[in-house]
Amino acid sequence: MARVLDPQLKRALAERIRYYNELGIYDFYRREPTEANPGAMQDAVVHENPAIQPEQRDLMTPRAKAAVAVLTEDNIFETANPKPESGVADPVQALRLIREDLGDCTRCRLSKQGRKQIVFGVGNPKTELMFIGEAPGADEDQQGEPFVGRAGQLLNNMIKAMGLRREDIYIANIIKCRPPGNRTPERDECETCSPFLMRQIAAIKPKAIVALGAVAAKTLLAINAPMSEFRGRWFDFRGTKLAVTYHPAFLLRDPRQKKEAWKDLQMVMKELGMAIPAKGVE
């Protein structure tokens, strides 16, 4: 049976949440108590997120399992300070409000490591399909749009092979600033930036999401697993179906895997009720 939060503790939590909201942070995670502090967070009433399937939870580390726990008392994290786009039904307007809230972001070290501009996302806000990559590269940082370099050209071909146009879908990344030297984003960078992506997803409400590459899959699903365990299956992500395929940059390095990526895209097309063209990704 859930325990009721002490009113004084609830007020203190609300004030702290408002502080983080002003920094643009809206998603919160519960840490498991440590041996040195076994009583930590005992007053926080939590339950397991029913959106996480049992087979997904089996793959999670203890820290990842803690990350999907949510508070139940009065939905305090949502009511303390609503997001600017809360209550906005039009995804175009909601995305605009999220972008304004993001601002000229300086919330992590990437803002001081040579990024030229923020790469927010592009495409149809009312789409049924969303592609999510890892991070902007040099071309994306220069143009301010995701997937416009060589990997972006291949992604365009993948979308075209599905019988769609780039402007029919929505494309974004886990993080919105280019890491120096195109290095893999650090975990704390993903944790700082991904809440804005979660808000984009909530505004668009796609029927299906395609995670491009291991970094996107691991960040979205909080599962540390190889690509072989991600591919060829559907995951439930906040009520939306999520599939995983290879990042276009990987396919440029190993074109033999394009046939495998095409299988993943066919699975997505079937789920969305789309006709499957005979010709695959070139």
N, C-alpha and C positions, 0 to 999 in steps of 0.2 A: 504494500500500500504506500502511495507517495506521501512523503512528509511535507508539511507546509513550511515554506520559508519564513523565517522570522522577519517581520515588517522592517526592522532596522537594517537587516542584511539585504533585504530586497531593495530598499532605497539606496544603499551603498552600491549595490550592483548596478542599479539603474544609472547612477551618476558616473560610474566608471565606463559603462557602455556608451553613454552620451559622449564622453571624452574620446573614445575610440572611433565613434561614428563621425566626429568632427575631423578625424584624420582620414576618413574614407574607408574605415574597416568595419564591415558589417557581419562577417562570418566569424564565429567563435568556436573554439575547440576545447574539450575537457581533457586535462592531463590525468593519467592514472596516478594515485598516491604512490610515493616512493617509500622504501623501507625506512629512510631517515625521517619521513614525515607521513606516517600511515594515516593520520587523521585529515590530511589535506582533501578539500572539496567534499567532505562528508555531508555538508549541508546543501550541496547542490543536488537537486532531485533530477535524475536522468532516467531515460529508458532507451532501449536500442531502436535505431531507425528501421522501421519495417520495410523501407525501400531497398535495403541491402539484403540481397538474397543469401541464403545459408552457404551456398558454394563460394560466393564472393567473400563472405566473412571468414571462411576457412583459410583463405589465402592471405588474410590481413595480418600484419604485425600487431602486437599489443598497442603500439602508438596509433596505428591506423584505425584500430577498433575504437579507441578513445575518441578519435576525430569525428566519428559519425554519431556519437551520442548527442542528444539534444535535450534542453531543459523543458520540463513540462509545466512548471508552475506559472500560470497566467501568461505564458508565452512572453516572458519578460524581455527577451532579446529583440523581439519584433516591436513591442509596444513602447520601449524606452525612448526610441527616437526613430521613427519610420524613415525608410529610404526615400529620397526625393521623388522617385518614380512610383511610389506606393499609390495604388488606386487609379493609376493611369492605364486605361485599356488600350490605347493606340500604341503599338510597339515603336512606331517612328518617333513619337514624342517621348516615350519612355527611354529609348536609346539616346536621344538628345540630352535628356536630363542626366543620364548616367555619365555621358561624356563631359557634360559641364561639371558634374561632381568630381570626376577624375582630375580635371584641370590640367595644369602643367606639372604633372605628378613628380614629387620629390620624396616619395615614401620609402624608397629603398636606394641602395648604393648605385644602381644603374643610372640614375639621373645625373650622377657625377662622373660617370665612366665613359663619356664620349658619345652618348646617344644624341642624335640630332633632333628627333621628334618622337612623339608617342604614336604608335600604330594601333588604332582602336579596333577597327573591324570594318568590313565592307560587304555590301550585298543587299538582298531583299529582306527587310525586317519582318515580312509576313510569310517567309518561306516555311516549308515543311522539313527542310534539310539544312543542316549546319555542319561545316567542316572546321575542326579545331586543330591547329598545329602547335608547335613548340614555342618559337620566338621569332621576332623579325630578324632578317639578315641585313646586309649592307644596302641592297637595293630597296628593301622595304623601309629601312631607316631613312633613306634618301627621299623616297616618294611618299611615305606616310600611309602606305597601303600594304596589307599582308599578301604574301605570295605573288610577287611581281618579278622575281628573278628567274633563274633557270628552273628551280623547283616549282615556281609559280606557273611557268609555262607548261610544265608537265601536269600540274594539278588541273590547269585549264583543259588539257587533252583528256584527262580522266573524267572531268565533268562533262565534256562534249561527248565522250564515249557513252555516257549514261543517257544521252539524248537531252541534256540540259545545257543552259548557258551559264556563264559565271554570274551574271546578274540575277539569275533565278534563285540562287542559294545565298547563304551568309557564311563568311569566312572570318575567323578570328584566331588568336593565339592565346596560349596560357599566360604569357607575359607580354607586355605592350612596349617594352623598350629593348633595343638590341644589346645583348651581352657583348662585352669587348671580345674581338676576335671570333665572334660567333660561337663562343663556348657554350656548353650546356648550362641552362639556368640552375642556380643554386636553390636548394629547398626553401630557404627563407625568402628568396625572391619570388618563387612561385606562391608561397603562402601569403605574401603581401599583396601580390597583384591579382591572383586568381579570383578573389571575391568580386571584382568588377566583371570578370568573365561570367561568373555565376549569375550576376544580375542581368547581363546581356541575354543569357540563355533563358532566364525567367521571363524577360520581356518578350522575346521572340516566340517562345513556346514551340520549338520545332517538334515534329513527330519523330525525327531520327537525328542522331548526332554521329558523325564519323570522326573518331580521334585518329590523327595522323602521327603515328610513331609512338615509341615507348614512353617518352616523357609526358606527352599529352595524356596517354592512357593511365599511367601511374598516378598522375596528379589528379585527374578527374575521379578515378575510381578508388584512390587510396589503397591500391594493391601493388605490391612489389612482385612482379612476375615477368617471365620472358614473353616475347611476342607470340611464341607458339601457343601459349595458354590464353592469350588475349584474342587471337584471331579465330574467325569461324564460328562465333557465338554472339548472342545478344546479352548485354548487361542492362540492368535497370538503373538509370541515373535520374534521380529526383522525378520519377514518373515518366521519363523519356527513355526510349530505347537507344542504346549506344553500342556502336560497332567499332572495331579497331582494325586499321590496316597500316601498311607501311607508309612512312613519310616519303613524299616525292624525292627529297634529297637522297634518301637511301636507294630509291629505285634508279636514280641517275648513276649511282655507284655500282649497282648490281641490276642491270636491266632484265636479267632472267626472272626476277621476282615480280615483273609486271603482270604475268599470268595469274599469280597468286593474289595480287592486289585486285585484279579484275574479278576474281571469285568473290572477294569481300564486297565489292561494289554491286555485284549481282545480287548478293544477299540483301543489301540495302534496297535495291530497286524492287525486289520481290516484296519486301515488307511494305513499301510505299505504294504497291500496286502499279508499278511502272512496267512498260514493255521492255524486254531485255533485248538490245540489239545483238546481232550475231558477231559484230566486230568488236574486239576488245580495245585495251589501251595500247597506243603505239608509242 
